């Protein structure tokens, strides 16, 4: 216990020193030589960016012809790379910004040359990386959100870098937070879900329509439903329809190898794990009959491209990202959430069952629960 406490103290000291130098770097003077009408700051990972795609399209409708600088993480780059709407796109490595002073220093030199009439940073959970970027920019109006993050002195320091901070209820769904921000800044009558994502179709060798995508990925291993249970769902599906397994990384590759050993009908099964770019992955989903997956970008891409999906969900942030609110999309395109509700739901990843892996709430989701939802969707889509 003493050792753990000491580690915690040393960690806070380290972060404090690091933050001091970050602030010092942001204060180094520089001549503002690059003017834009608008600067958009985005620090999203893939799933978050997809969820905000609808709002981005709304923004573009109301700002056509203006000079716009988009500052976004490298994760979002494939989705905006060829978008002629933006005057310039500056991508950054989200991990390096908050962990490497040398990287942040070089990046800050670019930021401190830029200024704009309006700067927008929409994030309910105000990540430190976004605040660090905002602190290096200059604008007449810098509009952010008060957010749910509490970083004590740092929070108060960075709050002062904004000209307007919007207040929203903490129990509101992420999509409704996005909707509220757009209503305040761009279009008072905006409703989330007006702008579906359109993707260029991709051809995949050995894959013909119709097919179902089973995505075994997730950003955290604790959020991955056991692979042997996915195998049972896949085994039942391959008797009726082509199944494409999607994922990325060493863990998913190992997972799909295990899954292939457990499935009896491999003739109706294709693995594209580690074989697609993120844009190809999104295109694969957009052309599918429906998607089954963990809490991950896959189900958000499905929703954005108006493809039905089934999400096998944990309880760490239940109601914040999933399920979707009933006010967005048609019902058939809102991800169907299969979950096992427990009293400890909404633990913010502070699981009280330390000995379980994945999360106990997720491991309590049975094959029968998921199969029931799959059978309902197959019936609705006319697959028998």
N, C-alpha and C positions, 0 to 999 in steps of 0.2 A: 504493500500500500504506500509506504514512504517513497519507494523507488518510482512508482507511478506518479505520485504527486510531484516529485522532483523533475521528472521528465516533462510533466505539464507546465511547470514553472519555467524550465529552460526553453520550451517551445514558445511560450508567450513572450519571453525575453527576445528570442530570435526574431519572432514576427514583429515585435516592436521596433527593433533595430532596423529590420528590413523596411518597415513602413516609413521610418524616419528618412531613410535614404531615398525611397520612392518619392516622398513629398519634396525633398531637396532637389531631386532631378526635375520634377515638374515645375519648380520655381526658377530654374535657370532661364534667363531672358533670351528671347529670340525675336527677330523681326517677322511680323506677319505679312507675308507677300502673296499668299494665295487665297483669293476670295471665292466663296461659293454662296449661292442663295440659301442652300440647305446642306447640312451635314447630318447623315443618319448614322447612329452608332448601334451596332448589333454585336453581342457577345455570345450568340446562341450556339449550342451544339445542334446536331442535325434535326432531332425531334422538335426542339424549341423553334428552330427556324421554320420548319414546315408548318407548325401551328400558327406562326405569325405571317405566313405567306399571303393569306387572304387579306390581312391588313396592309401588307406591302403593296398589293395590287390596287387597293383603294387609295393609298397614298399617291401612287403613280397617276391615277385618274385626275387628281386635283393639283398636280404639280408639273404637268407637261410643259416643256419648254424652259424649265428652270435648270440652273446648274446645280447638280447634286453630287456630293461626295458620299459614297457608302464606305464606312469602316466596319468590316465584319471579320469574323474568325475564318480560318482556313477551311473549317468544316462546311461553311455555307458557300464557299467559292464556286463549286461546280454548278450551283443553281442560279448564279448571277453573272457568271463569267462573260457571257455573250449578250448581256442585256444592254441595249443601246440607250436605254433611258438614263443610265448613270453617266455623268460626265467623267467620273473617275471612281475606281474601286481600289481600296487599300485593304489588303488582308493581313492578318497577324496570327501568330501562334498563341493561343489563349493560355497555355501552360507557362510559356516562357515569359509572358508579360508580367505575371505575378510571382515568378520564381527566379528570374535572371535579371539582375540590375543592369548588366551590360546590354542585354536585348532591349529592355525597357528604355534605356538611355538613347539607343539608336532610333528606336521607334518614336520616342518623344520628340526628337529633332524634326521628324516629318510633321508630327501633329502640331508643333508650336509654330509652324509656318502657315497654318491654315486658320481661317476665321470665316464666319458665316452670319447671315441675318438670323437664321433659326437653326438650332441644333436639337435633335430629338434622340432621346435614349429611353425606350420603353422596356422596362423590366420590373416586374412586381418584386422579384427577389433581386435586389440590386447587387449584382456581383461586383467584387472589388475591382476586377479587370475593367469593367465599364466605367466605374468612378475614376480609375487611374487615367483612362483615356480622356474623359470629360475634363479632368483637371488640367490637361495640357492644351485644350482647345479654347477658343474665344468666340463668343457669339452675343448678339443683342438679346436673343431669347434662347435660353437653354432649358428645355422642358423634360423633366424626368418624373419618377414616381417616388413617393415616400418609401414605399416598399415594406417588406416584412423583415428585412435583415436588420440586426442591431449590433453595431461594432463599436459602441460607446464613443470614445473620442474621435475615432476615424469616421464614424457615421456622421457626427456633427460637423466635422471638418469638411467632408465631401458634400454634405447637404448644402453648404454655403457656396458651392461651385455652380449651383443651379439658380436660375432666375424664377422658376416655377416648379414646385413639387406637388404632384397630384395625390390626393388622399383617397384610398378606396378601402372598403371593408376587407378584413383579413380572411374572411371565410368565403370569399367569392372565387368562383372557378377561374382558372387561368384564361380561358377563352373570353369570359365576360370582362376580365381585367383588360384584355387587349381591346375588346369592343368599346369599353369606357374610354380608354386612352384615345382611340381614333375619333370617337364622338367629340371629345374635348378639343383635340388639336386639328382635326381635318374636316369631318363631316358629322354634324349633330344627329343626323338620321341614319347613321350607319348601323347595319346589322351584320354580325359575323356570319360568314357562310355564303356571301354573295358571289365570291370569286373563286371558282374551282381551279385547281392547278392543271395546266395543259402541258403535256410532255411529248417530245418527239418519240415516235414508236421505234423500238429496237427489235431486231430479229435475233433469236437465240437458237443455236443449232440443236436440233432434236426436240424442240418444243413447239407444239401446235396448240391452238385454242380448241376447246376451253381447258383451262388448268387452274389449279389452286396453289397458292404460295403458302408454304409453312416456313415462317422465319423463326429460327432458334436463337437469335441474337438478343442481347440486352446490354445496357451500359455497365451493369453490375452483375456478377455471378449469382448474388443472392436473389436476383429477380428472375432467374432462369428456371422455368418449370423443368422437372427431371426429364432427361432425354428419353428414358425408357417409356415414359408416358406419352411423349410425342410420337414415339414409334408405334404405339397401339392405335393412336388416332390416324396416323399415316397409313397403317396397315388396312384399316377399314375404308379409308378414302380411295386407295389404289384399286379397289375392286370396282369403283364407279367412275373414276376420273383421273387424269394425269396430275401428279403431285410434283411440285418443284420445291426443293429445300434450298433456302437462302440463309446466308450468314457470312461472317467475316472473322478472321483471326484464328489463332492456333486452337483456342478452346472450342470454337464452333467446328473447325475442321475435325478435331478429335471427336466431337459430339456426333457429327454426321456419319463418321466412320462406324461408330457404335450403332447408330440408328440403322444403317444399311444392313448390319448383321442381324438385326432383330425383325426386319420386315420380310414377309414371305413373298410378296409380289413386287419384285424390283423392275419388271418390264414397264410398269406404269409409274416409274419414279426417276426423277432427274435431280442431281445435286449441282447447284451453282455456287456452293460455298467457296468463297475466295476467288470467284471467277467473274465477278462483275464490279464495275466502278459504282460509285454511289448513284450516278445518274442512270446507269443501266439497271441498277437495283430498283430505283423508283419507277422506271419505265416498265420493268417486269411486273411490278405490283399493279401499275395502272392498267395493264392489259389482262389482268387475271380475273377469274370469276369471283373469288374472294380470298381473304388472307386470314391465316391463323398465326398468332404470335404472342410473345411475352410483352410486357410493358416496354415498348421500344419505338424507334422511329417508324418501323414498318406499319403499325396500325394508324399512325398519324398521316403517313403518306397515303395510305388507303383512303382515309377520310377526305384528305385534300383532293384526291383524284376521283372521288366519288365511287369507291369500290367498297362493298360490304366487308366487314372484318370481325374477327373474334379475338378478344384480348384476354389472356389468362393472367389475372392481376393479383398483386399483393396489396397490403393495406397501409404501407408507409405514408403515402400521400393521397389516400383515397378521397376522391371528390375534387382534388385540385387540378389534375390533368385528365383523369378518367374516373368515372364515365363522363361523356360529354353532356352538357346541359341540353335539355329538350328543346331549347329555343334555336339551336343551330342545326342546319341541314335537314333533309328528310330523314325520317326514322331509319330507313333501311341503310343509310350511309353512316350513321353514328356507330362507332365501334361497340359491339356487344361484349359486355364485361362479364367474365366468369370468375367468381371470387368466393372465398369462404370467410365470412365476416366474423371478427373476434372483438372482444372488449378492448383490446389494446390497439385497435386500428388508429391510424394517423399518429404513429410514433415518431415520424420524421427520421426514419432509419435507425432509431435508437431501440433496436429490438431487445425485448426483455428475455427472449429465449436464445441465449448466446450459443447453446449447444446445437442448434438446428441449422441446416444448410440444405436447400435455400431457406428463406424465411418460412417460419412455421405456417403462417397464414397462406402462403403459396403452396407449400407441400401438402396442405390440407385439401387443396383442390383436386378432386379425383378425376380419373379418366372418364367415368360415367357422367360427371357434371359437364365436362367439355364435349363429350360425344353427343349428349342431349342437345346442346346448342348447335353443334355441327349438323345433326340430323334435321333440326328445324330449318336451318338455312338452306340445306340441300333441297328440302321439300319446297320452300318458297321459290327457289331458283329453277325448279323443275328437273333436278338431277336425281334420278332414281336408279 
